[in-house]
Amino acid sequence: MSACFINEYTQMLKDIKVPCFLNDQLNEMVTTGTFEMKVVNAFVPSPNLSQINEELKPPSPLSLPPELRRALSKAKDIYLRNIGNTGKELHHLHRLSVAIIHFTNETGEYYLEVTHFQMAVLYAWDETKDKISFETLLSITGLTDADLRNTLWDKQ
């Protein structure tokens, strides 16, 4: 085996440990009890990363709950402080992110697995407690027209 292959293999094994370290550090700092965050490593070859990032990131800032925005900011700070000097970047892709929302009402206890786009719509709807127009959802969530339509209506 060549030295280059061994170095790449060693780096890959180190990269696998990064999400575990970030999860431990982040969940020690975020102790609100209302949510738990998991960082998952997506092994993407670096030449393709910019293309994938451009395709998957939202064109406008997504309106997430303040608690989640603070946690994402803390995750980025932890990453930059501890791992950021490796030349790798931390990318948060809303289209690949999911949340499990837990709620209870008079009919029972429920868990919903939703995308970040769906979560933004649910939180916007929860804030109004009434009917909400499509235009209002556009302005509250920060989604584009196409993204909001895809989030609300299934194309099957």
Secondary structure, 3 states (H helix, E strand, C coil): CCHHHHHHHHHHHHHHHHHHHHHHHHHHHCCCCCCCCCCCCCCCCHHHHHHHHHHHCCCCCCCCCHHHHHHHHHHHHHHHHHCHHHCCCCCCCHHHCEEEEEEEECCEEEEEEEEHHHHHHHHHHHHHCCCCCHHHHHHHHCCCHHHHHHHHCCCC
